[in-house]
């Protein structure tokens, strides 16, 4: 049963709870800014992502405080100096990141409070976080006000002008290594996610060829009580169905198994990157 609620019937607190828990995991960044006098502010944001590579655009959204509808120091600083450094957050600094989210009084330097090293930028005024694996110096192209009540965000559109990468996070090909990065992400309430270990998995992208799609799979495969949506999705990336010759050469592998047993075996093949063999097994099953 589905619970359906009109957005207008939810309080700001309730809506935030649903959004922050359902739209997750969200990458976390540090935004470093300065005011007109050069005072530094450092604040983490999980309303953050990348939106373009040419031009290179990052965006994040400082949200008005729900309790009193006041703006965060980051936003006030950006109106005075339209520059920001954005530093990514990994597991080794997640507790310091949480500490830096404390709402200190304006003028307090979160670099100092959280124990981070400010490193001077080359093209913008705000410093970057020295402990971060990757940091981006950015100019602010636009600030889009999304509302004027508590909980309303201000979308900051930032264009990257300089990239800093700690080379210990690069692989032998000179690319950023996901395993070494060990990034963290924000979930709902007090929960976080860590991009490492069993949380990571690879899926081959269907970019070099056009897959047949789930709709072109045989009916008994589409309606399998054993295969999952993920299994069907993997089969849908295959370029074609097996032909008669391939099927006839495979039927000798079938024994007196039930359809469910054959599908179970096919499922195991699909989940071990042998999708073609799994599909062949199920198609051959019909003619056996």
C-alpha beads as a LAMMPS data file, in Angstrom:
LAMMPS data file: protein, C-alpha beads

288 atoms
287 bonds

1 atom types
1 bond types

-500.0 500.0 xlo xhi
-500.0 500.0 ylo yhi
-500.0 500.0 zlo zhi

Masses

1 110.0

Atoms # bond

1 1 1 0.000 0.000 0.000
2 1 1 1.355 3.444 -0.928
3 1 1 1.088 6.498 1.317
4 1 1 0.427 9.574 -0.845
5 1 1 0.648 13.075 0.611
6 1 1 0.176 16.490 -0.967
7 1 1 3.325 18.580 -0.579
8 1 1 1.226 21.447 0.795
9 1 1 0.012 19.218 3.643
10 1 1 3.546 18.671 4.947
11 1 1 5.421 20.916 7.325
12 1 1 8.904 22.079 6.340
13 1 1 10.369 19.642 8.877
14 1 1 8.370 16.702 7.500
15 1 1 9.211 17.534 3.881
16 1 1 12.909 17.872 4.707
17 1 1 12.820 14.490 6.425
18 1 1 11.270 12.760 3.422
19 1 1 13.541 14.491 0.897
20 1 1 16.794 13.978 2.779
21 1 1 16.062 10.300 3.434
22 1 1 14.679 9.408 0.002
23 1 1 17.039 11.446 -2.183
24 1 1 20.183 9.715 -0.971
25 1 1 23.024 8.978 -0.813
26 1 1 24.119 12.538 -1.601
27 1 1 27.768 13.557 -2.115
28 1 1 29.161 15.954 0.472
29 1 1 31.343 18.954 -0.235
30 1 1 33.058 21.644 1.765
31 1 1 32.371 25.152 0.502
32 1 1 35.008 27.652 1.555
33 1 1 34.118 31.332 1.189
34 1 1 35.343 34.737 2.345
35 1 1 33.522 37.975 3.103
36 1 1 34.526 41.419 1.866
37 1 1 37.012 41.768 4.753
38 1 1 38.641 38.412 3.974
39 1 1 37.179 36.461 6.904
40 1 1 37.034 32.754 6.028
41 1 1 34.023 30.479 6.428
42 1 1 33.985 26.722 5.866
43 1 1 30.730 24.791 5.692
44 1 1 29.731 21.286 4.481
45 1 1 26.811 20.771 2.101
46 1 1 25.040 17.630 0.907
47 1 1 22.668 19.531 -1.357
48 1 1 25.520 19.361 -3.878
49 1 1 26.433 17.797 -7.211
50 1 1 28.083 18.213 -10.639
51 1 1 25.919 19.410 -13.534
52 1 1 28.212 20.003 -16.513
53 1 1 31.733 19.182 -17.683
54 1 1 31.985 21.758 -20.482
55 1 1 31.775 24.276 -18.954
56 1 1 32.667 22.513 -15.678
57 1 1 29.793 23.378 -13.347
58 1 1 29.245 22.393 -9.719
59 1 1 26.205 23.482 -7.752
60 1 1 25.229 23.468 -4.096
61 1 1 22.441 25.022 -2.092
62 1 1 22.684 26.755 1.283
63 1 1 19.240 26.428 2.879
64 1 1 17.545 29.067 5.032
65 1 1 17.266 27.982 8.657
66 1 1 13.850 26.547 9.400
67 1 1 13.625 27.889 12.933
68 1 1 14.114 31.602 12.189
69 1 1 14.399 31.924 8.380
70 1 1 17.940 33.335 8.566
71 1 1 20.605 32.852 5.909
72 1 1 23.845 30.956 6.382
73 1 1 27.187 32.753 6.413
74 1 1 28.194 30.973 3.200
75 1 1 25.435 32.654 1.246
76 1 1 26.118 36.085 2.730
77 1 1 29.804 35.726 1.860
78 1 1 29.037 34.696 -1.722
79 1 1 27.020 37.835 -2.246
80 1 1 30.059 39.862 -1.223
81 1 1 32.783 37.785 -2.938
82 1 1 31.530 35.601 -5.792
83 1 1 34.193 32.940 -5.410
84 1 1 34.257 29.561 -3.652
85 1 1 36.481 26.539 -3.273
86 1 1 34.708 23.194 -3.196
87 1 1 36.526 20.286 -1.520
88 1 1 35.223 16.715 -1.507
89 1 1 34.839 14.756 1.721
90 1 1 36.145 11.231 2.323
91 1 1 35.942 8.835 5.264
92 1 1 39.137 9.949 6.997
93 1 1 37.655 13.422 7.586
94 1 1 33.955 12.689 8.112
95 1 1 33.948 13.399 11.867
96 1 1 35.753 16.709 11.321
97 1 1 33.242 17.506 8.601
98 1 1 30.403 16.928 11.025
99 1 1 32.067 19.194 13.568
100 1 1 32.461 21.928 10.958
101 1 1 28.677 21.872 10.406
102 1 1 28.237 23.421 13.873
103 1 1 26.533 26.807 13.627
104 1 1 29.288 28.945 15.078
105 1 1 28.881 32.699 15.269
106 1 1 29.710 34.707 12.161
107 1 1 33.446 35.355 11.947
108 1 1 34.473 32.052 13.572
109 1 1 36.888 30.138 11.323
110 1 1 35.707 26.530 10.931
111 1 1 39.119 25.539 9.542
112 1 1 40.477 26.191 13.022
113 1 1 37.529 24.700 14.929
114 1 1 37.516 21.464 12.930
115 1 1 41.296 21.154 12.695
116 1 1 41.637 21.438 8.915
117 1 1 44.561 22.924 7.006
118 1 1 43.694 25.950 4.845
119 1 1 45.711 25.941 1.625
120 1 1 45.882 29.140 -0.397
121 1 1 44.094 28.995 -3.749
122 1 1 45.757 30.155 -6.951
123 1 1 42.906 31.875 -8.820
124 1 1 40.310 32.654 -6.139
125 1 1 40.414 34.134 -2.643
126 1 1 38.911 31.358 -0.460
127 1 1 41.383 28.651 0.639
128 1 1 40.824 24.951 0.000
129 1 1 40.816 22.100 2.533
130 1 1 44.328 20.604 2.507
131 1 1 43.122 17.204 3.736
132 1 1 40.623 16.793 0.893
133 1 1 41.527 14.350 -1.928
134 1 1 40.183 16.732 -4.591
135 1 1 39.380 20.432 -4.480
136 1 1 38.006 22.855 -7.051
137 1 1 38.550 26.594 -7.237
138 1 1 35.409 28.180 -8.642
139 1 1 33.922 31.465 -9.718
140 1 1 30.233 31.909 -8.911
141 1 1 28.209 32.412 -12.090
142 1 1 24.819 32.797 -10.470
143 1 1 22.840 32.491 -7.248
144 1 1 19.230 31.472 -7.821
145 1 1 16.865 32.116 -4.918
146 1 1 14.420 29.206 -4.717
147 1 1 12.164 30.745 -2.073
148 1 1 12.087 33.145 0.842
149 1 1 10.723 31.008 3.695
150 1 1 12.544 28.801 6.180
151 1 1 13.864 25.717 4.370
152 1 1 14.213 27.508 1.030
153 1 1 17.484 26.982 -0.791
154 1 1 19.651 29.307 -2.837
155 1 1 21.160 27.432 -5.756
156 1 1 24.788 28.440 -6.209
157 1 1 26.070 27.815 -9.737
158 1 1 29.877 27.590 -9.571
159 1 1 32.231 27.245 -12.538
160 1 1 35.494 25.391 -11.946
161 1 1 38.626 27.380 -12.839
162 1 1 41.272 25.217 -11.141
163 1 1 41.418 21.589 -9.975
164 1 1 43.692 20.251 -7.210
165 1 1 44.185 16.466 -6.914
166 1 1 46.236 14.653 -4.298
167 1 1 48.171 12.195 -6.470
168 1 1 47.959 9.390 -3.914
169 1 1 44.327 9.007 -4.996
170 1 1 45.255 8.368 -8.641
171 1 1 45.566 4.918 -10.202
172 1 1 48.247 3.700 -12.581
173 1 1 46.358 5.282 -15.501
174 1 1 46.424 8.682 -13.827
175 1 1 42.692 8.591 -13.119
176 1 1 40.975 9.069 -9.785
177 1 1 40.675 5.714 -8.048
178 1 1 37.254 5.167 -6.490
179 1 1 38.580 2.645 -3.972
180 1 1 41.335 4.958 -2.780
181 1 1 39.044 7.982 -2.594
182 1 1 36.811 6.278 -0.002
183 1 1 34.189 9.013 -0.316
184 1 1 31.244 9.437 2.043
185 1 1 27.669 10.462 1.346
186 1 1 24.794 11.880 3.352
187 1 1 21.679 9.878 4.121
188 1 1 18.632 10.808 6.210
189 1 1 18.706 11.740 9.900
190 1 1 22.184 10.958 11.327
191 1 1 23.067 8.338 8.719
192 1 1 25.967 8.394 6.259
193 1 1 27.168 5.999 3.563
194 1 1 30.743 4.989 2.768
195 1 1 31.757 4.283 -0.839
196 1 1 34.006 1.314 -0.149
197 1 1 34.003 -2.453 0.351
198 1 1 30.774 -4.301 -0.392
199 1 1 28.978 -0.981 -0.975
200 1 1 30.782 -0.700 -4.332
201 1 1 29.870 -2.654 -7.446
202 1 1 30.395 -2.265 -11.179
203 1 1 27.826 -2.372 -13.980
204 1 1 28.972 -2.393 -17.605
205 1 1 27.529 0.653 -19.368
206 1 1 25.520 -0.007 -22.563
207 1 1 27.258 2.769 -24.485
208 1 1 29.147 0.894 -27.221
209 1 1 26.072 -0.943 -28.523
210 1 1 22.287 -0.784 -28.369
211 1 1 20.794 -3.512 -26.193
212 1 1 17.654 -5.398 -27.172
213 1 1 15.762 -4.150 -24.104
214 1 1 13.619 -6.079 -21.645
215 1 1 10.631 -5.847 -24.014
216 1 1 12.374 -8.064 -26.570
217 1 1 13.189 -10.872 -24.139
218 1 1 11.088 -14.042 -24.465
219 1 1 7.853 -13.870 -22.486
220 1 1 8.802 -16.669 -20.114
221 1 1 12.012 -14.799 -19.299
222 1 1 10.224 -11.473 -18.707
223 1 1 7.673 -13.177 -16.466
224 1 1 10.184 -15.301 -14.558
225 1 1 9.375 -15.711 -10.874
226 1 1 13.079 -16.120 -10.156
227 1 1 14.816 -13.316 -12.065
228 1 1 14.948 -9.865 -10.492
229 1 1 14.545 -6.509 -12.208
230 1 1 18.324 -6.175 -12.110
231 1 1 18.710 -9.538 -13.852
232 1 1 16.285 -8.484 -16.595
233 1 1 18.083 -5.166 -16.943
234 1 1 21.384 -6.931 -17.528
235 1 1 19.811 -9.240 -20.118
236 1 1 18.311 -6.213 -21.847
237 1 1 21.805 -4.854 -22.528
238 1 1 22.625 -7.835 -24.768
239 1 1 22.703 -7.016 -28.484
240 1 1 20.610 -9.954 -29.692
241 1 1 18.812 -13.148 -28.788
242 1 1 20.497 -16.523 -29.355
243 1 1 19.942 -18.041 -32.800
244 1 1 18.810 -21.598 -33.546
245 1 1 22.339 -22.913 -34.018
246 1 1 23.490 -21.530 -30.677
247 1 1 20.420 -22.902 -28.942
248 1 1 20.785 -26.384 -30.413
249 1 1 24.407 -26.506 -29.352
250 1 1 23.453 -25.670 -25.792
251 1 1 20.496 -27.974 -25.121
252 1 1 22.769 -30.884 -24.257
253 1 1 23.608 -29.065 -21.022
254 1 1 20.005 -29.208 -19.852
255 1 1 18.851 -32.062 -17.643
256 1 1 15.461 -32.882 -16.217
257 1 1 15.242 -29.664 -14.194
258 1 1 12.161 -27.605 -13.432
259 1 1 11.753 -24.173 -14.996
260 1 1 12.450 -22.606 -11.594
261 1 1 15.663 -24.599 -11.223
262 1 1 16.833 -23.598 -14.689
263 1 1 16.025 -19.967 -13.959
264 1 1 17.878 -20.166 -10.654
265 1 1 20.975 -21.419 -12.475
266 1 1 20.542 -18.708 -15.116
267 1 1 20.248 -16.103 -12.376
268 1 1 23.595 -17.197 -10.958
269 1 1 25.195 -16.905 -14.381
270 1 1 23.767 -13.405 -14.932
271 1 1 25.011 -12.226 -11.550
272 1 1 28.531 -13.477 -12.312
273 1 1 28.774 -11.444 -15.539
274 1 1 27.680 -14.347 -17.736
275 1 1 24.420 -12.836 -18.949
276 1 1 24.676 -14.370 -22.421
277 1 1 25.045 -17.878 -21.010
278 1 1 22.115 -17.262 -18.694
279 1 1 19.870 -16.104 -21.518
280 1 1 20.981 -18.995 -23.706
281 1 1 20.126 -21.427 -20.931
282 1 1 16.608 -20.033 -20.536
283 1 1 15.900 -19.837 -24.274
284 1 1 17.190 -23.365 -24.802
285 1 1 14.926 -24.529 -21.995
286 1 1 11.829 -23.895 -24.123
287 1 1 12.934 -26.121 -26.944
288 1 1 14.168 -28.926 -24.732

Bonds

1 1 1 2
2 1 2 3
3 1 3 4
4 1 4 5
5 1 5 6
6 1 6 7
7 1 7 8
8 1 8 9
9 1 9 10
10 1 10 11
11 1 11 12
12 1 12 13
13 1 13 14
14 1 14 15
15 1 15 16
16 1 16 17
17 1 17 18
18 1 18 19
19 1 19 20
20 1 20 21
21 1 21 22
22 1 22 23
23 1 23 24
24 1 24 25
25 1 25 26
26 1 26 27
27 1 27 28
28 1 28 29
29 1 29 30
30 1 30 31
31 1 31 32
32 1 32 33
33 1 33 34
34 1 34 35
35 1 35 36
36 1 36 37
37 1 37 38
38 1 38 39
39 1 39 40
40 1 40 41
41 1 41 42
42 1 42 43
43 1 43 44
44 1 44 45
45 1 45 46
46 1 46 47
47 1 47 48
48 1 48 49
49 1 49 50
50 1 50 51
51 1 51 52
52 1 52 53
53 1 53 54
54 1 54 55
55 1 55 56
56 1 56 57
57 1 57 58
58 1 58 59
59 1 59 60
60 1 60 61
61 1 61 62
62 1 62 63
63 1 63 64
64 1 64 65
65 1 65 66
66 1 66 67
67 1 67 68
68 1 68 69
69 1 69 70
70 1 70 71
71 1 71 72
72 1 72 73
73 1 73 74
74 1 74 75
75 1 75 76
76 1 76 77
77 1 77 78
78 1 78 79
79 1 79 80
80 1 80 81
81 1 81 82
82 1 82 83
83 1 83 84
84 1 84 85
85 1 85 86
86 1 86 87
87 1 87 88
88 1 88 89
89 1 89 90
90 1 90 91
91 1 91 92
92 1 92 93
93 1 93 94
94 1 94 95
95 1 95 96
96 1 96 97
97 1 97 98
98 1 98 99
99 1 99 100
100 1 100 101
101 1 101 102
102 1 102 103
103 1 103 104
104 1 104 105
105 1 105 106
106 1 106 107
107 1 107 108
108 1 108 109
109 1 109 110
110 1 110 111
111 1 111 112
112 1 112 113
113 1 113 114
114 1 114 115
115 1 115 116
116 1 116 117
117 1 117 118
118 1 118 119
119 1 119 120
120 1 120 121
121 1 121 122
122 1 122 123
123 1 123 124
124 1 124 125
125 1 125 126
126 1 126 127
127 1 127 128
128 1 128 129
129 1 129 130
130 1 130 131
131 1 131 132
132 1 132 133
133 1 133 134
134 1 134 135
135 1 135 136
136 1 136 137
137 1 137 138
138 1 138 139
139 1 139 140
140 1 140 141
141 1 141 142
142 1 142 143
143 1 143 144
144 1 144 145
145 1 145 146
146 1 146 147
147 1 147 148
148 1 148 149
149 1 149 150
150 1 150 151
151 1 151 152
152 1 152 153
153 1 153 154
154 1 154 155
155 1 155 156
156 1 156 157
157 1 157 158
158 1 158 159
159 1 159 160
160 1 160 161
161 1 161 162
162 1 162 163
163 1 163 164
164 1 164 165
165 1 165 166
166 1 166 167
167 1 167 168
168 1 168 169
169 1 169 170
170 1 170 171
171 1 171 172
172 1 172 173
173 1 173 174
174 1 174 175
175 1 175 176
176 1 176 177
177 1 177 178
178 1 178 179
179 1 179 180
180 1 180 181
181 1 181 182
182 1 182 183
183 1 183 184
184 1 184 185
185 1 185 186
186 1 186 187
187 1 187 188
188 1 188 189
189 1 189 190
190 1 190 191
191 1 191 192
192 1 192 193
193 1 193 194
194 1 194 195
195 1 195 196
196 1 196 197
197 1 197 198
198 1 198 199
199 1 199 200
200 1 200 201
201 1 201 202
202 1 202 203
203 1 203 204
204 1 204 205
205 1 205 206
206 1 206 207
207 1 207 208
208 1 208 209
209 1 209 210
210 1 210 211
211 1 211 212
212 1 212 213
213 1 213 214
214 1 214 215
215 1 215 216
216 1 216 217
217 1 217 218
218 1 218 219
219 1 219 220
220 1 220 221
221 1 221 222
222 1 222 223
223 1 223 224
224 1 224 225
225 1 225 226
226 1 226 227
227 1 227 228
228 1 228 229
229 1 229 230
230 1 230 231
231 1 231 232
232 1 232 233
233 1 233 234
234 1 234 235
235 1 235 236
236 1 236 237
237 1 237 238
238 1 238 239
239 1 239 240
240 1 240 241
241 1 241 242
242 1 242 243
243 1 243 244
244 1 244 245
245 1 245 246
246 1 246 247
247 1 247 248
248 1 248 249
249 1 249 250
250 1 250 251
251 1 251 252
252 1 252 253
253 1 253 254
254 1 254 255
255 1 255 256
256 1 256 257
257 1 257 258
258 1 258 259
259 1 259 260
260 1 260 261
261 1 261 262
262 1 262 263
263 1 263 264
264 1 264 265
265 1 265 266
266 1 266 267
267 1 267 268
268 1 268 269
269 1 269 270
270 1 270 271
271 1 271 272
272 1 272 273
273 1 273 274
274 1 274 275
275 1 275 276
276 1 276 277
277 1 277 278
278 1 278 279
279 1 279 280
280 1 280 281
281 1 281 282
282 1 282 283
283 1 283 284
284 1 284 285
285 1 285 286
286 1 286 287
287 1 287 288
